[in-house]
Amino acid sequence: MPFYDVNELHEIPLVNGITLTAIYGEKVSVSFLNLPPLSRLPIHHHVNEQVGIVLDGEIEYTIGEETRICGKGMAFVIPPNVPHSLVVVSERPAKLADIFTPPRKITEPLKYLEERKE
């Protein structure tokens, strides 16, 4: 199926109130994340290369040793196996689109590098 309405995709809970939906191709996947105000995704890594775009809100990203606040329209690239984390720094929800290659299935566990808080 080549066309999707992202508003009709099944939403999956991730961690700390963060939810996501996803679309899968043969060699790429796209995840759409909804992040509550002040939520965080603990430091983790995965084998996929990741490109992300902030669609709304402000998110503080740490990728490797670099930390930056990214607002709507900002994009980033995370190489495979590089530790990274995020914190929503706005007092309103944030939205994010993440592109993964090879595709990253929602059912694949993240390799957390610190204790996970739910």
Biopython code that builds the backbone (N, CA, C, O; Angstrom):
import numpy as np
from Bio.PDB.StructureBuilder import StructureBuilder

atoms = [
    (1, "MET", "N", (0.841, -1.180, 0.000)),
    (1, "MET", "CA", (0.000, 0.000, 0.000)),
    (1, "MET", "C", (0.890, 1.248, 0.000)),
    (1, "MET", "O", (1.678, 1.433, 0.928)),
    (2, "PRO", "N", (0.781, 2.102, -1.013)),
    (2, "PRO", "CA", (1.685, 3.250, -1.106)),
    (2, "PRO", "C", (1.214, 4.507, -0.364)),
    (2, "PRO", "O", (2.005, 5.432, -0.182)),
    (3, "PHE", "N", (-0.058, 4.565, 0.071)),
    (3, "PHE", "CA", (-0.578, 5.782, 0.698)),
    (3, "PHE", "C", (-1.114, 5.488, 2.097)),
    (3, "PHE", "O", (-1.741, 4.455, 2.331)),
    (4, "TYR", "N", (-0.858, 6.413, 3.022)),
    (4, "TYR", "CA", (-1.293, 6.249, 4.409)),
    (4, "TYR", "C", (-1.831, 7.570, 4.935)),
    (4, "TYR", "O", (-1.333, 8.637, 4.576)),
    (5, "ASP", "N", (-2.834, 7.499, 5.773)),
    (5, "ASP", "CA", (-3.279, 8.655, 6.549)),
    (5, "ASP", "C", (-2.668, 8.473, 7.933)),
    (5, "ASP", "O", (-3.109, 7.612, 8.695)),
    (6, "VAL", "N", (-1.662, 9.269, 8.264)),
    (6, "VAL", "CA", (-0.946, 9.069, 9.531)),
    (6, "VAL", "C", (-1.859, 9.267, 10.738)),
    (6, "VAL", "O", (-1.547, 8.786, 11.827)),
    (7, "ASN", "N", (-2.980, 9.965, 10.564)),
    (7, "ASN", "CA", (-3.927, 10.147, 11.661)),
    (7, "ASN", "C", (-4.727, 8.884, 11.952)),
    (7, "ASN", "O", (-5.390, 8.795, 12.985)),
    (8, "GLU", "N", (-4.672, 7.905, 11.047)),
    (8, "GLU", "CA", (-5.427, 6.667, 11.228)),
    (8, "GLU", "C", (-4.547, 5.473, 11.582)),
    (8, "GLU", "O", (-5.051, 4.357, 11.711)),
    (9, "LEU", "N", (-3.244, 5.685, 11.742)),
    (9, "LEU", "CA", (-2.346, 4.588, 12.100)),
    (9, "LEU", "C", (-2.525, 4.220, 13.569)),
    (9, "LEU", "O", (-2.872, 5.068, 14.391)),
    (10, "HIS", "N", (-2.285, 2.953, 13.894)),
    (10, "HIS", "CA", (-2.407, 2.458, 15.271)),
    (10, "HIS", "C", (-1.301, 3.049, 16.139)),
    (10, "HIS", "O", (-0.120, 2.941, 15.811)),
    (11, "GLU", "N", (-1.691, 3.671, 17.246)),
    (11, "GLU", "CA", (-0.732, 4.318, 18.141)),
    (11, "GLU", "C", (-0.223, 3.317, 19.184)),
    (11, "GLU", "O", (-1.005, 2.593, 19.799)),
    (12, "ILE", "N", (1.094, 3.291, 19.370)),
    (12, "ILE", "CA", (1.749, 2.364, 20.291)),
    (12, "ILE", "C", (2.399, 3.166, 21.424)),
    (12, "ILE", "O", (3.115, 4.131, 21.155)),
    (13, "PRO", "N", (2.161, 2.778, 22.705)),
    (13, "PRO", "CA", (2.873, 3.448, 23.796)),
    (13, "PRO", "C", (4.339, 3.041, 23.801)),
    (13, "PRO", "O", (4.659, 1.868, 23.607)),
    (14, "LEU", "N", (5.233, 4.004, 24.021)),
    (14, "LEU", "CA", (6.666, 3.716, 24.025)),
    (14, "LEU", "C", (7.198, 3.754, 25.454)),
    (14, "LEU", "O", (7.457, 2.702, 26.038)),
    (15, "VAL", "N", (7.366, 4.942, 26.030)),
    (15, "VAL", "CA", (7.878, 5.100, 27.389)),
    (15, "VAL", "C", (7.563, 6.523, 27.849)),
    (15, "VAL", "O", (7.513, 7.438, 27.026)),
    (16, "ASN", "N", (7.349, 6.722, 29.152)),
    (16, "ASN", "CA", (7.140, 8.058, 29.732)),
    (16, "ASN", "C", (6.029, 8.853, 29.052)),
    (16, "ASN", "O", (6.139, 10.070, 28.904)),
    (17, "GLY", "N", (4.951, 8.168, 28.636)),
    (17, "GLY", "CA", (3.824, 8.837, 27.995)),
    (17, "GLY", "C", (4.009, 9.111, 26.517)),
    (17, "GLY", "O", (3.102, 9.631, 25.867)),
    (18, "ILE", "N", (5.176, 8.768, 25.970)),
    (18, "ILE", "CA", (5.469, 8.975, 24.547)),
    (18, "ILE", "C", (4.785, 7.873, 23.748)),
    (18, "ILE", "O", (4.863, 6.698, 24.108)),
    (19, "THR", "N", (4.114, 8.254, 22.663)),
    (19, "THR", "CA", (3.487, 7.270, 21.781)),
    (19, "THR", "C", (4.016, 7.455, 20.368)),
    (19, "THR", "O", (4.523, 8.517, 20.007)),
    (20, "LEU", "N", (3.884, 6.389, 19.575)),
    (20, "LEU", "CA", (4.329, 6.495, 18.185)),
    (20, "LEU", "C", (3.465, 5.669, 17.264)),
    (20, "LEU", "O", (2.802, 4.717, 17.675)),
    (21, "THR", "N", (3.493, 6.065, 15.998)),
    (21, "THR", "CA", (2.908, 5.301, 14.908)),
    (21, "THR", "C", (4.016, 5.127, 13.880)),
    (21, "THR", "O", (5.005, 5.860, 13.905)),
    (22, "ALA", "N", (3.861, 4.168, 12.978)),
    (22, "ALA", "CA", (4.945, 3.926, 12.024)),
    (22, "ALA", "C", (4.419, 3.432, 10.688)),
    (22, "ALA", "O", (3.351, 2.829, 10.591)),
    (23, "ILE", "N", (5.214, 3.713, 9.664)),
    (23, "ILE", "CA", (4.992, 3.223, 8.303)),
    (23, "ILE", "C", (6.265, 2.496, 7.892)),
    (23, "ILE", "O", (7.369, 2.967, 8.165)),
    (24, "TYR", "N", (6.110, 1.338, 7.229)),
    (24, "TYR", "CA", (7.264, 0.522, 6.859)),
    (24, "TYR", "C", (7.363, 0.334, 5.356)),
    (24, "TYR", "O", (6.389, -0.015, 4.689)),
    (25, "GLY", "N", (8.559, 0.572, 4.837)),
    (25, "GLY", "CA", (8.892, 0.215, 3.473)),
    (25, "GLY", "C", (9.853, -0.958, 3.520)),
    (25, "GLY", "O", (10.174, -1.463, 4.596)),
    (26, "GLU", "N", (10.309, -1.387, 2.366)),
    (26, "GLU", "CA", (11.245, -2.507, 2.309)),
    (26, "GLU", "C", (12.595, -2.137, 2.920)),
    (26, "GLU", "O", (13.219, -2.965, 3.582)),
    (27, "LYS", "N", (13.053, -0.900, 2.704)),
    (27, "LYS", "CA", (14.388, -0.499, 3.167)),
    (27, "LYS", "C", (14.393, 0.711, 4.087)),
    (27, "LYS", "O", (15.460, 1.204, 4.452)),
    (28, "VAL", "N", (13.215, 1.198, 4.468)),
    (28, "VAL", "CA", (13.140, 2.387, 5.318)),
    (28, "VAL", "C", (11.843, 2.335, 6.132)),
    (28, "VAL", "O", (10.855, 1.737, 5.706)),
    (29, "SER", "N", (11.862, 2.964, 7.295)),
    (29, "SER", "CA", (10.633, 3.134, 8.071)),
    (29, "SER", "C", (10.570, 4.572, 8.571)),
    (29, "SER", "O", (11.590, 5.244, 8.720)),
    (30, "VAL", "N", (9.345, 5.025, 8.827)),
    (30, "VAL", "CA", (9.125, 6.361, 9.373)),
    (30, "VAL", "C", (8.264, 6.205, 10.620)),
    (30, "VAL", "O", (7.205, 5.578, 10.581)),
    (31, "SER", "N", (8.727, 6.779, 11.724)),
    (31, "SER", "CA", (7.964, 6.787, 12.971)),
    (31, "SER", "C", (7.538, 8.217, 13.270)),
    (31, "SER", "O", (8.314, 9.157, 13.102)),
    (32, "PHE", "N", (6.302, 8.368, 13.712)),
    (32, "PHE", "CA", (5.772, 9.663, 14.132)),
    (32, "PHE", "C", (5.564, 9.589, 15.635)),
    (32, "PHE", "O", (4.766, 8.783, 16.113)),
    (33, "LEU", "N", (6.275, 10.422, 16.384)),
    (33, "LEU", "CA", (6.205, 10.396, 17.837)),
    (33, "LEU", "C", (5.407, 11.573, 18.366)),
    (33, "LEU", "O", (5.544, 12.699, 17.887)),
    (34, "ASN", "N", (4.573, 11.301, 19.358)),
    (34, "ASN", "CA", (3.861, 12.323, 20.117)),
    (34, "ASN", "C", (4.454, 12.312, 21.518)),
    (34, "ASN", "O", (4.431, 11.289, 22.203)),
    (35, "LEU", "N", (4.985, 13.453, 21.938)),
    (35, "LEU", "CA", (5.719, 13.537, 23.198)),
    (35, "LEU", "C", (5.045, 14.545, 24.129)),
    (35, "LEU", "O", (4.912, 15.716, 23.775)),
    (36, "PRO", "N", (4.618, 14.101, 25.318)),
    (36, "PRO", "CA", (4.014, 15.033, 26.269)),
    (36, "PRO", "C", (5.016, 16.093, 26.727)),
    (36, "PRO", "O", (6.225, 15.890, 26.616)),
    (37, "PRO", "N", (4.525, 17.215, 27.237)),
    (37, "PRO", "CA", (5.428, 18.234, 27.767)),
    (37, "PRO", "C", (6.371, 17.641, 28.815)),
    (37, "PRO", "O", (5.949, 16.854, 29.662)),
    (38, "LEU", "N", (7.629, 18.017, 28.756)),
    (38, "LEU", "CA", (8.662, 17.646, 29.724)),
    (38, "LEU", "C", (8.961, 16.145, 29.775)),
    (38, "LEU", "O", (9.623, 15.686, 30.706)),
    (39, "SER", "N", (8.487, 15.375, 28.791)),
    (39, "SER", "CA", (8.785, 13.938, 28.767)),
    (39, "SER", "C", (10.213, 13.713, 28.280)),
    (39, "SER", "O", (10.839, 14.604, 27.707)),
    (40, "ARG", "N", (10.719, 12.485, 28.526)),
    (40, "ARG", "CA", (12.086, 12.175, 28.119)),
    (40, "ARG", "C", (12.164, 10.754, 27.576)),
    (40, "ARG", "O", (11.420, 9.866, 27.991)),
    (41, "LEU", "N", (13.073, 10.569, 26.647)),
    (41, "LEU", "CA", (13.411, 9.249, 26.130)),
    (41, "LEU", "C", (14.834, 8.981, 26.599)),
    (41, "LEU", "O", (15.762, 9.673, 26.179)),
    (42, "PRO", "N", (15.022, 7.978, 27.471)),
    (42, "PRO", "CA", (16.349, 7.730, 28.050)),
    (42, "PRO", "C", (17.406, 7.433, 26.990)),
    (42, "PRO", "O", (17.093, 7.057, 25.861)),
    (43, "ILE", "N", (18.649, 7.609, 27.380)),
    (43, "ILE", "CA", (19.764, 7.355, 26.471)),
    (43, "ILE", "C", (19.715, 5.900, 25.992)),
    (43, "ILE", "O", (19.557, 4.971, 26.785)),
    (44, "HIS", "N", (19.856, 5.732, 24.679)),
    (44, "HIS", "CA", (19.770, 4.405, 24.059)),
    (44, "HIS", "C", (20.523, 4.445, 22.735)),
    (44, "HIS", "O", (21.012, 5.493, 22.311)),
    (45, "HIS", "N", (20.606, 3.296, 22.100)),
    (45, "HIS", "CA", (21.184, 3.231, 20.755)),
    (45, "HIS", "C", (20.544, 2.074, 20.007)),
    (45, "HIS", "O", (19.908, 1.209, 20.610)),
    (46, "HIS", "N", (20.712, 2.061, 18.696)),
    (46, "HIS", "CA", (20.196, 0.983, 17.853)),
    (46, "HIS", "C", (21.066, 0.889, 16.608)),
    (46, "HIS", "O", (21.863, 1.783, 16.323)),
    (47, "VAL", "N", (20.905, -0.196, 15.877)),
    (47, "VAL", "CA", (21.758, -0.455, 14.710)),
    (47, "VAL", "C", (21.361, 0.373, 13.493)),
    (47, "VAL", "O", (22.096, 0.406, 12.505)),
    (48, "ASN", "N", (20.215, 1.040, 13.548)),
    (48, "ASN", "CA", (19.707, 1.799, 12.405)),
    (48, "ASN", "C", (20.299, 3.201, 12.352)),
    (48, "ASN", "O", (20.551, 3.817, 13.387)),
    (49, "GLU", "N", (20.519, 3.701, 11.132)),
    (49, "GLU", "CA", (20.787, 5.127, 10.972)),
    (49, "GLU", "C", (19.444, 5.840, 11.110)),
    (49, "GLU", "O", (18.423, 5.326, 10.653)),
    (50, "GLN", "N", (19.434, 7.015, 11.734)),
    (50, "GLN", "CA", (18.196, 7.731, 12.020)),
    (50, "GLN", "C", (18.319, 9.180, 11.573)),
    (50, "GLN", "O", (19.313, 9.849, 11.855)),
    (51, "VAL", "N", (17.299, 9.650, 10.876)),
    (51, "VAL", "CA", (17.178, 11.063, 10.532)),
    (51, "VAL", "C", (15.861, 11.526, 11.133)),
    (51, "VAL", "O", (14.830, 10.888, 10.923)),
    (52, "GLY", "N", (15.880, 12.625, 11.877)),
    (52, "GLY", "CA", (14.668, 13.110, 12.527)),
    (52, "GLY", "C", (14.377, 14.551, 12.184)),
    (52, "GLY", "O", (15.277, 15.326, 11.860)),
    (53, "ILE", "N", (13.100, 14.900, 12.260)),
    (53, "ILE", "CA", (12.641, 16.264, 12.011)),
    (53, "ILE", "C", (11.645, 16.620, 13.112)),
    (53, "ILE", "O", (10.675, 15.896, 13.335)),
    (54, "VAL", "N", (11.884, 17.731, 13.794)),
    (54, "VAL", "CA", (10.949, 18.204, 14.809)),
    (54, "VAL", "C", (9.785, 18.885, 14.090)),
    (54, "VAL", "O", (9.978, 19.853, 13.355)),
    (55, "LEU", "N", (8.582, 18.370, 14.309)),
    (55, "LEU", "CA", (7.391, 18.912, 13.658)),
    (55, "LEU", "C", (6.688, 19.963, 14.510)),
    (55, "LEU", "O", (5.994, 20.834, 13.986)),
    (56, "ASP", "N", (6.874, 19.878, 15.836)),
    (56, "ASP", "CA", (6.264, 20.848, 16.743)),
    (56, "ASP", "C", (6.938, 20.747, 18.104)),
    (56, "ASP", "O", (7.437, 19.684, 18.473)),
    (57, "GLY", "N", (6.954, 21.837, 18.847)),
    (57, "GLY", "CA", (7.534, 21.861, 20.184)),
    (57, "GLY", "C", (9.036, 22.092, 20.162)),
    (57, "GLY", "O", (9.627, 22.359, 19.116)),
    (58, "GLU", "N", (9.641, 21.982, 21.346)),
    (58, "GLU", "CA", (11.093, 22.118, 21.485)),
    (58, "GLU", "C", (11.629, 20.906, 22.225)),
    (58, "GLU", "O", (11.106, 20.512, 23.267)),
    (59, "ILE", "N", (12.680, 20.323, 21.667)),
    (59, "ILE", "CA", (13.259, 19.094, 22.200)),
    (59, "ILE", "C", (14.754, 19.293, 22.373)),
    (59, "ILE", "O", (15.441, 19.751, 21.461)),
    (60, "GLU", "N", (15.249, 18.944, 23.552)),
    (60, "GLU", "CA", (16.693, 18.958, 23.778)),
    (60, "GLU", "C", (17.230, 17.571, 23.443)),
    (60, "GLU", "O", (16.869, 16.578, 24.074)),
    (61, "TYR", "N", (18.096, 17.526, 22.442)),
    (61, "TYR", "CA", (18.697, 16.269, 21.998)),
    (61, "TYR", "C", (20.125, 16.177, 22.474)),
    (61, "TYR", "O", (20.862, 17.163, 22.447)),
    (62, "THR", "N", (20.517, 15.002, 22.909)),
    (62, "THR", "CA", (21.923, 14.685, 23.108)),
    (62, "THR", "C", (22.231, 13.539, 22.164)),
    (62, "THR", "O", (21.642, 12.462, 22.259)),
    (63, "ILE", "N", (23.163, 13.781, 21.253)),
    (63, "ILE", "CA", (23.586, 12.777, 20.273)),
    (63, "ILE", "C", (25.085, 12.630, 20.445)),
    (63, "ILE", "O", (25.847, 13.551, 20.151)),
    (64, "GLY", "N", (25.503, 11.466, 20.921)),
    (64, "GLY", "CA", (26.913, 11.296, 21.252)),
    (64, "GLY", "C", (27.268, 12.252, 22.370)),
    (64, "GLY", "O", (26.673, 12.199, 23.446)),
    (65, "GLU", "N", (28.232, 13.126, 22.128)),
    (65, "GLU", "CA", (28.690, 14.093, 23.139)),
    (65, "GLU", "C", (28.100, 15.488, 22.936)),
    (65, "GLU", "O", (28.414, 16.403, 23.698)),
    (66, "GLU", "N", (27.245, 15.667, 21.917)),
    (66, "GLU", "CA", (26.719, 17.000, 21.601)),
    (66, "GLU", "C", (25.258, 17.133, 22.016)),
    (66, "GLU", "O", (24.450, 16.239, 21.766)),
    (67, "THR", "N", (24.926, 18.253, 22.650)),
    (67, "THR", "CA", (23.554, 18.540, 23.075)),
    (67, "THR", "C", (23.102, 19.844, 22.429)),
    (67, "THR", "O", (23.848, 20.822, 22.371)),
    (68, "ARG", "N", (21.859, 19.833, 21.944)),
    (68, "ARG", "CA", (21.315, 21.027, 21.301)),
    (68, "ARG", "C", (19.798, 21.036, 21.457)),
    (68, "ARG", "O", (19.166, 19.980, 21.471)),
    (69, "ILE", "N", (19.216, 22.227, 21.575)),
    (69, "ILE", "CA", (17.758, 22.358, 21.586)),
    (69, "ILE", "C", (17.294, 22.548, 20.150)),
    (69, "ILE", "O", (17.772, 23.428, 19.434)),
    (70, "CYS", "N", (16.355, 21.706, 19.748)),
    (70, "CYS", "CA", (15.824, 21.727, 18.384)),
    (70, "CYS", "C", (14.348, 22.104, 18.435)),
    (70, "CYS", "O", (13.573, 21.509, 19.184)),
    (71, "GLY", "N", (13.966, 23.088, 17.638)),
    (71, "GLY", "CA", (12.577, 23.502, 17.529)),
    (71, "GLY", "C", (11.990, 23.063, 16.199)),
    (71, "GLY", "O", (12.652, 22.403, 15.398)),
    (72, "LYS", "N", (10.753, 23.434, 15.980)),
    (72, "LYS", "CA", (10.025, 23.083, 14.761)),
    (72, "LYS", "C", (10.869, 23.399, 13.532)),
    (72, "LYS", "O", (11.386, 24.507, 13.384)),
    (73, "GLY", "N", (10.998, 22.405, 12.653)),
    (73, "GLY", "CA", (11.747, 22.575, 11.416)),
    (73, "GLY", "C", (13.207, 22.161, 11.498)),
    (73, "GLY", "O", (13.881, 22.072, 10.472)),
    (74, "MET", "N", (13.706, 21.907, 12.701)),
    (74, "MET", "CA", (15.099, 21.456, 12.855)),
    (74, "MET", "C", (15.180, 19.958, 12.558)),
    (74, "MET", "O", (14.250, 19.203, 12.842)),
    (75, "ALA", "N", (16.301, 19.549, 11.987)),
    (75, "ALA", "CA", (16.519, 18.140, 11.649)),
    (75, "ALA", "C", (17.862, 17.697, 12.214)),
    (75, "ALA", "O", (18.711, 18.525, 12.543)),
    (76, "PHE", "N", (18.045, 16.397, 12.324)),
    (76, "PHE", "CA", (19.284, 15.835, 12.862)),
    (76, "PHE", "C", (19.527, 14.467, 12.239)),
    (76, "PHE", "O", (18.609, 13.835, 11.716)),
    (77, "VAL", "N", (20.776, 14.021, 12.304)),
    (77, "VAL", "CA", (21.167, 12.698, 11.808)),
    (77, "VAL", "C", (21.890, 11.977, 12.938)),
    (77, "VAL", "O", (22.783, 12.538, 13.573)),
    (78, "ILE", "N", (21.496, 10.723, 13.187)),
    (78, "ILE", "CA", (22.144, 9.900, 14.204)),
    (78, "ILE", "C", (22.710, 8.665, 13.515)),
    (78, "ILE", "O", (21.946, 7.844, 13.007)),
    (79, "PRO", "N", (24.041, 8.516, 13.486)),
    (79, "PRO", "CA", (24.641, 7.326, 12.888)),
    (79, "PRO", "C", (24.279, 6.064, 13.684)),
    (79, "PRO", "O", (23.889, 6.165, 14.847)),
    (80, "PRO", "N", (24.403, 4.889, 13.075)),
    (80, "PRO", "CA", (24.124, 3.644, 13.787)),
    (80, "PRO", "C", (24.959, 3.521, 15.063)),
    (80, "PRO", "O", (26.125, 3.913, 15.102)),
    (81, "ASN", "N", (24.333, 2.967, 16.102)),
    (81, "ASN", "CA", (24.982, 2.634, 17.380)),
    (81, "ASN", "C", (25.507, 3.822, 18.177)),
    (81, "ASN", "O", (26.259, 3.617, 19.130)),
    (82, "VAL", "N", (25.144, 5.051, 17.829)),
    (82, "VAL", "CA", (25.562, 6.222, 18.604)),
    (82, "VAL", "C", (24.525, 6.457, 19.711)),
    (82, "VAL", "O", (23.336, 6.582, 19.417)),
    (83, "PRO", "N", (24.954, 6.518, 20.970)),
    (83, "PRO", "CA", (24.017, 6.774, 22.064)),
    (83, "PRO", "C", (23.353, 8.150, 21.907)),
    (83, "PRO", "O", (24.001, 9.128, 21.535)),
    (84, "HIS", "N", (22.053, 8.199, 22.198)),
    (84, "HIS", "CA", (21.316, 9.455, 22.098)),
    (84, "HIS", "C", (20.106, 9.434, 23.030)),
    (84, "HIS", "O", (19.620, 8.372, 23.421)),
    (85, "SER", "N", (19.635, 10.628, 23.377)),
    (85, "SER", "CA", (18.477, 10.771, 24.254)),
    (85, "SER", "C", (17.778, 12.082, 23.922)),
    (85, "SER", "O", (18.309, 12.916, 23.188)),
    (86, "LEU", "N", (16.579, 12.252, 24.474)),
    (86, "LEU", "CA", (15.865, 13.508, 24.264)),
    (86, "LEU", "C", (15.033, 13.856, 25.479)),
    (86, "LEU", "O", (14.629, 12.987, 26.253)),
    (87, "VAL", "N", (14.784, 15.154, 25.631)),
    (87, "VAL", "CA", (13.895, 15.694, 26.658)),
    (87, "VAL", "C", (13.068, 16.792, 26.001)),
    (87, "VAL", "O", (13.620, 17.679, 25.350)),
    (88, "VAL", "N", (11.749, 16.740, 26.166)),
    (88, "VAL", "CA", (10.900, 17.825, 25.675)),
    (88, "VAL", "C", (11.062, 18.986, 26.652)),
    (88, "VAL", "O", (10.764, 18.846, 27.838)),
    (89, "VAL", "N", (11.527, 20.117, 26.166)),
    (89, "VAL", "CA", (11.773, 21.264, 27.045)),
    (89, "VAL", "C", (10.651, 22.295, 26.985)),
    (89, "VAL", "O", (10.642, 23.248, 27.764)),
    (90, "SER", "N", (9.707, 22.110, 26.067)),
    (90, "SER", "CA", (8.567, 23.025, 25.993)),
    (90, "SER", "C", (7.471, 22.536, 26.938)),
    (90, "SER", "O", (7.400, 21.352, 27.269)),
    (91, "GLU", "N", (6.629, 23.457, 27.361)),
    (91, "GLU", "CA", (5.522, 23.095, 28.245)),
    (91, "GLU", "C", (4.281, 22.738, 27.436)),
    (91, "GLU", "O", (3.167, 22.708, 27.960)),
    (92, "ARG", "N", (4.491, 22.472, 26.170)),
    (92, "ARG", "CA", (3.417, 21.970, 25.309)),
    (92, "ARG", "C", (3.934, 20.707, 24.633)),
    (92, "ARG", "O", (5.145, 20.493, 24.573)),
    (93, "PRO", "N", (3.042, 19.874, 24.127)),
    (93, "PRO", "CA", (3.496, 18.632, 23.490)),
    (93, "PRO", "C", (4.416, 18.903, 22.304)),
    (93, "PRO", "O", (4.374, 19.967, 21.687)),
    (94, "ALA", "N", (5.238, 17.916, 22.010)),
    (94, "ALA", "CA", (6.122, 17.981, 20.844)),
    (94, "ALA", "C", (5.759, 16.848, 19.896)),
    (94, "ALA", "O", (5.230, 15.816, 20.310)),
    (95, "LYS", "N", (6.051, 17.056, 18.626)),
    (95, "LYS", "CA", (5.843, 16.027, 17.598)),
    (95, "LYS", "C", (7.136, 15.888, 16.820)),
    (95, "LYS", "O", (7.863, 16.856, 16.598)),
    (96, "LEU", "N", (7.401, 14.660, 16.413)),
    (96, "LEU", "CA", (8.671, 14.331, 15.794)),
    (96, "LEU", "C", (8.447, 13.262, 14.736)),
    (96, "LEU", "O", (7.645, 12.350, 14.936)),
    (97, "ALA", "N", (9.148, 13.366, 13.613)),
    (97, "ALA", "CA", (9.171, 12.301, 12.603)),
    (97, "ALA", "C", (10.589, 11.754, 12.549)),
    (97, "ALA", "O", (11.545, 12.515, 12.398)),
    (98, "ASP", "N", (10.730, 10.441, 12.672)),
    (98, "ASP", "CA", (12.030, 9.769, 12.605)),
    (98, "ASP", "C", (12.035, 8.806, 11.429)),
    (98, "ASP", "O", (11.106, 8.017, 11.256)),
    (99, "ILE", "N", (13.083, 8.875, 10.625)),
    (99, "ILE", "CA", (13.263, 7.985, 9.482)),
    (99, "ILE", "C", (14.411, 7.043, 9.818)),
    (99, "ILE", "O", (15.474, 7.487, 10.252)),
    (100, "PHE", "N", (14.202, 5.743, 9.619)),
    (100, "PHE", "CA", (15.212, 4.739, 9.955)),
    (100, "PHE", "C", (15.558, 3.887, 8.746)),
    (100, "PHE", "O", (14.683, 3.493, 7.974)),
    (101, "THR", "N", (16.851, 3.608, 8.593)),
    (101, "THR", "CA", (17.300, 2.626, 7.625)),
    (101, "THR", "C", (18.431, 1.820, 8.244)),
    (101, "THR", "O", (19.355, 2.407, 8.806)),
    (102, "PRO", "N", (18.389, 0.506, 8.159)),
    (102, "PRO", "CA", (17.247, -0.286, 7.695)),
    (102, "PRO", "C", (16.020, -0.019, 8.568)),
    (102, "PRO", "O", (16.131, 0.590, 9.632)),
    (103, "PRO", "N", (14.846, -0.478, 8.113)),
    (103, "PRO", "CA", (13.622, -0.211, 8.865)),
    (103, "PRO", "C", (13.753, -0.660, 10.321)),
    (103, "PRO", "O", (14.360, -1.691, 10.609)),
    (104, "ARG", "N", (13.183, 0.116, 11.225)),
    (104, "ARG", "CA", (13.184, -0.232, 12.643)),
    (104, "ARG", "C", (11.758, -0.567, 13.049)),
    (104, "ARG", "O", (10.889, 0.305, 13.085)),
    (105, "LYS", "N", (11.526, -1.835, 13.352)),
    (105, "LYS", "CA", (10.194, -2.281, 13.760)),
    (105, "LYS", "C", (9.891, -1.789, 15.171)),
    (105, "LYS", "O", (10.775, -1.780, 16.027)),
    (106, "ILE", "N", (8.660, -1.385, 15.415)),
    (106, "ILE", "CA", (8.252, -0.915, 16.735)),
    (106, "ILE", "C", (8.504, -1.993, 17.784)),
    (106, "ILE", "O", (8.788, -1.679, 18.940)),
    (107, "THR", "N", (8.403, -3.250, 17.394)),
    (107, "THR", "CA", (8.566, -4.346, 18.352)),
    (107, "THR", "C", (10.021, -4.594, 18.734)),
    (107, "THR", "O", (10.280, -5.346, 19.674)),
    (108, "GLU", "N", (10.987, -3.981, 18.031)),
    (108, "GLU", "CA", (12.392, -4.159, 18.385)),
    (108, "GLU", "C", (12.696, -3.331, 19.619)),
    (108, "GLU", "O", (12.470, -2.120, 19.614)),
    (109, "PRO", "N", (13.207, -3.956, 20.685)),
    (109, "PRO", "CA", (13.485, -3.174, 21.893)),
    (109, "PRO", "C", (14.656, -2.222, 21.685)),
    (109, "PRO", "O", (15.616, -2.534, 20.980)),
    (110, "LEU", "N", (14.557, -1.060, 22.311)),
    (110, "LEU", "CA", (15.686, -0.132, 22.321)),
    (110, "LEU", "C", (16.732, -0.662, 23.283)),
    (110, "LEU", "O", (16.396, -1.308, 24.276)),
    (111, "LYS", "N", (17.981, -0.397, 22.998)),
    (111, "LYS", "CA", (19.056, -0.772, 23.909)),
    (111, "LYS", "C", (19.312, 0.428, 24.817)),
    (111, "LYS", "O", (20.120, 1.303, 24.505)),
    (112, "TYR", "N", (18.594, 0.447, 25.964)),
    (112, "TYR", "CA", (18.738, 1.552, 26.911)),
    (112, "TYR", "C", (20.073, 1.451, 27.617)),
    (112, "TYR", "O", (20.521, 0.359, 27.967)),
    (113, "LEU", "N", (20.704, 2.588, 27.825)),
    (113, "LEU", "CA", (22.000, 2.627, 28.478)),
    (113, "LEU", "C", (21.887, 3.123, 29.917)),
    (113, "LEU", "O", (22.897, 3.281, 30.602)),
    (114, "GLU", "N", (20.677, 3.365, 30.370)),
    (114, "GLU", "CA", (20.428, 3.712, 31.768)),
    (114, "GLU", "C", (19.081, 3.117, 32.124)),
    (114, "GLU", "O", (18.358, 2.651, 31.243)),
    (115, "GLU", "N", (18.735, 3.125, 33.395)),
    (115, "GLU", "CA", (17.466, 2.548, 33.814)),
    (115, "GLU", "C", (16.307, 3.284, 33.158)),
    (115, "GLU", "O", (16.271, 4.514, 33.126)),
    (116, "ARG", "N", (15.366, 2.514, 32.638)),
    (116, "ARG", "CA", (14.202, 3.067, 31.965)),
    (116, "ARG", "C", (13.173, 3.506, 32.992)),
    (116, "ARG", "O", (12.922, 2.785, 33.957)),
    (117, "LYS", "N", (12.575, 4.674, 32.803)),
    (117, "LYS", "CA", (11.533, 5.181, 33.698)),
    (117, "LYS", "C", (10.220, 5.188, 32.927)),
    (117, "LYS", "O", (10.142, 5.755, 31.837)),
    (118, "GLU", "N", (9.190, 4.562, 33.488)),
    (118, "GLU", "CA", (7.893, 4.538, 32.811)),
    (118, "GLU", "C", (6.856, 5.240, 33.630)),
    (118, "GLU", "O", (5.697, 5.323, 33.221)),
]
sb = StructureBuilder()
sb.init_structure("model")
sb.init_model(0)
sb.init_chain("A")
sb.init_seg("    ")
for serial, (resi, resn, name, xyz) in enumerate(atoms, 1):
    if name == "N":
        sb.init_residue(resn, " ", resi, " ")
    sb.init_atom(name, np.array(xyz, "f"), 0.0, 1.0, " ", f" {name:<3s}", serial, name[0])
structure = sb.get_structure()
